[in-house]
Amino acid sequence: PPHIAPTRYPAPRRDPADLARDLPRAKLRDWMPRRVLVTRSAAPWPLAQRVMDRAAAAGIEVVELSGDRITGLKGGTEAETYRRAKSTLAVVVAPPSQMRPQPIPPSADWRFDLATGCPAHCQYCYLAGSLSGPPVTRLFANLPQILNLLPDKVGQGHVTSDDPARRHEGTTFEASCYTDPLALEPISGALSQTISHFGAWDAAVQLRFTTKYADVAPLLDLDHRGRTRVRFSVNVPAITRRFEGGTAPLNARLAAMGQMAQAGYPVGLTVAPIMPVEGWRDAYDRLFADAARALAPGADLTVELITHRFTPGSRDVLMGWYPATTLEMDPAVRSQKRTKFGSVKFVYPKDLMAEMRAALDASLARHLPRARFLYWT
Ligand code: SF4
């Protein structure tokens, strides 16, 4: 296999070992759009009204569109279109095709969407190439209709029921496939509404979402009944600082995980995308050590490990959005993998994958021996 040299990025400004000391003072990073667009069909929904009220209170421009088409995102250059789209929140009604829950292994039995699009600026973004057009965030105002479709799926799906370690979770529903729901919470309140819905839902179900944000204050007092697992997407500082623009700092995410666990939520670490950056063994080892320090003993913790990958399509989109990126996306040093739909993705070569997995498994066993490991991909 081709040899991949460790990618050399500048050393972090601070030693990650300092993170734990900073946890109580951890800095959050809220996102607020510059502009809110509300389509004609979305406007009558209470959620749209709430967004308009919050936007108005924050002095954000609100435009009520005369139809259902999102307009005004295109700029003179690709960079301008990107900037406009990323700073806009469009409140729309999800069409029936987008409301239907879909299978989503290996994370959960089913996925449903509160929104599509994300305001952060990760240079490896998973959404690149899977959502077409300018990268605007579309928030779904018809949330009650979306939630009403979930009961049909209870007891169906094979991800959690076939896994003895997860069977007790019941039917799992993933809400962060196409967005970061916590990023939108200050303006939308949709995540709190969904967590409360699952809390009041007397069935063996679990809501799951993953986030790179940290403002969990609105979630701490909700009547969640332990039916929501929040996973914090984390990585080594050389990656979070360089490639995850607009997200909360790593120490804030770890502190938020500790707060959520203290509030009785099951929590998780989504370590992604794992990359062999310079000094990766020690850096991931320190990451797990820092995560362990952020949690009280006995916290209900899962771990998902996801290596970096890209497709020809996502690479093209990302190179257009971030032309100066130093992120390694070189097909020549990767292995090709075919998905079950016949498309190609580029992953790390087998030997390197095995080496990274062995090292991260060992770190996990050392620092978080009680965590439930879900999958490596
Ligand atoms: Fe993309 Fe996730 Fe980053 Fe948002 S937080 S930009 S969805 S990778």
Residues whose N, C-alpha, C, O or C-beta is under 5 A from the ligand:
A	BS01	SF4	C118 A120 H121 C122 C125 Y126 L127 D180 K212
